[in-house]
Amino acid sequence: MSPLASADIIKPVKQAEAGAGAAHVIVVGNEKGGAGKSTVAIHLAIALMRMGKAVGVIDLDVRQASLSRHLQNRRAWAERRGAKLPIPAEARLPLSAERSLDAAEAEEKAAFDAAITDLKARCDYLVIDSPGGDTHYSRLAHSIADTLITPINDSFVDFALLADVDPETYEVGRPSIYAEMVWECRKRKAMADRRSMDWVVMRNRVSTLDAKNKRRVGKGLRALSERIGFRLAPGFSERVIYRELFPTGLTLLDLTESGSAMNFTMSHVAARQELRELLIVLKLPGLDGARIPF
């Protein structure tokens, strides 16, 4: 494991809007699959636990359940080897079987509220992984997010999640339906508890090669961030290791655990640095001045 760089310390930041004694809610969300939401969610949850924080998670993709399956694999790996791995508290939510839309949404909201109340009471942070589509659970989660992280792949296919783009000039046009939904959720949150949402867009699965398309996406994101009010964060590079880790339930932070058969390489060191950089940019409350121990 490489020694910590001096930059790997989370500097103090004013968090006036953060409620005292309440878990900070982090929602990893967009309405497109394949952007790496579950990878971001599991790594963020385990990173916060390795920093000594109590963490709860909710997987709102109740059909695919990638995050829940990752944690299931993690528990099985630890049990087989007698290893002690940090595992967050988890809440599972059901899909309502009610035929009436109003009745179904009322049932799901009751389940959602109960899970949030339970996890908030015993956790410092709550990480919610949203599905790659518009669902009632997803909208509920976005409306309570203190920090919203939106991973997008480095392409205009994913950029369309946020705004239209002129096909000839590549100028950014009107915000997308998802961006408008986030805006409405931000307004509802501000009215409900007088706290603001910090929206962070991270360019995920980024290629290490320079390309004209990559530069155009970056330019478009910078222009759009000023218009609709999100911050940009560095994401995770495209690495095979993330797919290899899923069957074991491990993360990049577990590769030096006893029993791990994966070699710890310089590529993994670089990937850990990307996770550290994300934590620094997020500026989460409760981590002021904290040293990142990985």
N, C-alpha and C positions, 0 to 999 in steps of 0.2 A: 504494500500500500504506500503510495507516495505521500511525503510530508505535506501538510496543509500550506497553501500559499496565503500570504497576508491578505489577499483579496477575498479569501473564503470566510469572511466574517460578515454577518448581516448587520449593516449599520443601522443605528436608531432612525426611526421615521415616525412622524406624528401620526397617531391613529385616533383622532378625536371622535370619529364616528363609531368606533368599535365598542360594543356594549360590554361592560364589566361583568365577569362571571358567566358569560354565555359562550358556547363553542362557536368558533369562527367557521362559517359554512363556505366550503369551496366546491363549486360545481364545475365539472369538466364537461362542456357541452357544445354541440353543434347539431345540425340536422342531416349530417352526411356520414355514412359508414366509411371505415377504412382510414380515418384520420389519425388513429392512434390514441383515442380517448382513454381506453382501458389501460394501456401501457403507461400513460401519464398518471392516471389515477392511482394505480398500484405502487408506482415508484414514489409518488409524492407521499402517499400514506405511510409507506415503510420508512422513507427518509425522515418524516416528522417523528415517527416512533423511535428511530435511532437517535433522535435529538432529545429524547426524554419526554415526549408529549403523548398524551392519551388521545387516540384517534379512533373515530368510528367511520364506517363506510356504508353506503347504500348503492346497490346496483339497480338502476331503473330500467335497464334493458332486460325485462323479466323473461323474455323468450330466449335470446342469445346468451345472456348472463355471462359474458366473458370475464368480468371482474370477479363474480362469485365463483366461477369455475377455477380461476387462477388461485383464489384463496383456498378452495377445496383441495386443489393439488398441493398447495403449500402445507396445509395441515397434514395431509397424507405423507408427504416427504419427511416432515419433521417427526411424525410418529414412527415411521419405519426406522429412522436413524437415531431416535432418542434425542433429537436436537431441539434446542430451545430457540425458536425464531420469533421475532416480533410479529404478532398477528392482530390486526385491528378488530375491534368489536364490529359486528355486522348485523344489519337489519334486512330482512327479506320482505318484500311487498307483493301482495297478490294482485292479479288482474281480476277486476270485478266481472261476475257472470250475469249481472243485471241486464235485462234487455232494454230498459229505459236509460237513455243517456244521462238524464239528470240523476237518476238513482245510482247509476254506475259511478259517476263522478263524485257524488256525495260519499259513497262507500270508499272509493280510492282516497279521497281527501282525508277521511277519518283515519284510514290506515297510515297515510303519509304523516299526518300531524302527530299521531301516537309514536311513530318511529322517531321522528325528529325530536319530540319532547324527551323520549327515553335517552337517546344518544347525546343530546345536548347536556343533559344532567350529569353525565359521567365522562365527557370527553372535552379536550381542549380544541380539537379540530374535527370537523365532519366533512369527509370527502364523498361527493355524490357523482357517480358516473352515469351520464345520461345516454339514452339510446340514439341511434342515427336516424331520427325521424321525429315528427311532431306528435307527442302523446300528452295526455293529461298529466301524468306524473312528471314529465319533462318540464311542462309549463309551471307546475307547482314548485319544482326545484329552482328554476330560473328566478322565480319571484321572491325567493328567500336568500339568494346567493349574496354573500358578502364579497367574495371573489369569484368571478366567472372566468374560467380558462377555456378558450376556444382554439383547439389545435386545428391547423389546416395544412394540407400538403402543399408543396410549392408549385402550384399550377393554377391556371385560370378556371379549371373545373371546380376546384375548391374555393377559389376567390369569389365565384358566383354565389357562394353561400352568404357572402357579405354585401356584395353590390354588383350591379351590371357594369360591363366594360365595353367600350366602343371597339368593334372588331378591326377598325382601320387605324385609329389613333391611339388605342389602348388607354384613353382617358376614362376615369372612373365616373359612372353615372349614378343613378338613384340607388339607395340602399335596398337590400333584398328583403324578402318576407321574414327571414330569420333575424336580420338586424333590426327590423321594425318590431318584432316580438320582444327582443332584448330591451329595446327602448321602452316599450310599454311596461315590461317587468321592472325596469329601473324606476319608472315613475310610480308604480304601485308600491314598491318597496320604500321609496322615499316618503310617500304619504302614510304608509302603514306604521313604520317604526322610526321615521326620520333619520335613517341611515342610508348612506350611499353604497352603490355597488361598484367595485373596481373591476372593470372588464379588461382582460389581458388576452390578446391574440398571439399565439405562438406558431411560428413556421416550423412544422414538424416533418419528419422523414426527409430532411433536407439533403440534397446531393452535395458531395464535397466538390464537385466540378462546377466551374463557373459557366454560365450559359445566358444567352440573351433573354430567354423566357424568365429565368430566375431573377435577373435584374429588373425586368418589367413588373414582375409580381411584387418585388420589394418596393419599387417606386409607387405602385398602386396602393399598397398597404399603408405606406407612410402618408400618402395624401388622404386616404380614407380615415385613418386614425384621427386626424385633425378634425374631420367633418363630423364623425359620429361618436367620438370620445372613447376610444379604447387605447390601451398601451400595447406596445409591441415587446415581445419577449423572445429570446433565443430558444429554439426547440431542440429536439433530438435528431441526430443524423440517422439516415437509413442504415440499420445494422441488423445482420442476421441473428445476433445474440438475443434480441427481444423475442423472436419466434421460438428460439431454442429453449428459452427459460420457461415458457408457458407450461409444458407438461410437468415440470418439477415444482412449479409454483414459486420459484426463486425470483429474485430481482438482481440487478447489478450490484446491489449492496450486500448480497449474500454469497458472492462467489468465493470469498475467502473463508467461508464457514467450513468446519470439519464435516467431511462427507460429500462435499461438492466435488464432482468429477471434472468440472470444467476448468481449464487452465485460465489463469488471470493474466490477460495480455495488455499491451499498451493501448490497444483499441478500447478495452474496457476501462482503462484509466481515463482516456479521453471522454468516454461516455459518462463516467461519473462526474467529470468536470462540467459537462453540459447540464447535468442535474443540479449541481451546485450553483451554476449560473442562473438557472431558472428560479431556484429558491431565493437567491439574492434579489432578482428583479421583482419577485412577487411581493416582497416587503410585508410579510404576514405579521400581524400583531402577536406579541408574545415571544418573538424571536429577536428582539432588538439587541444588538451586540453579541448574539450567539455565534459561537464558532461551529462550523459545520464539520462533524467528526468522521467524514468519509471522503 
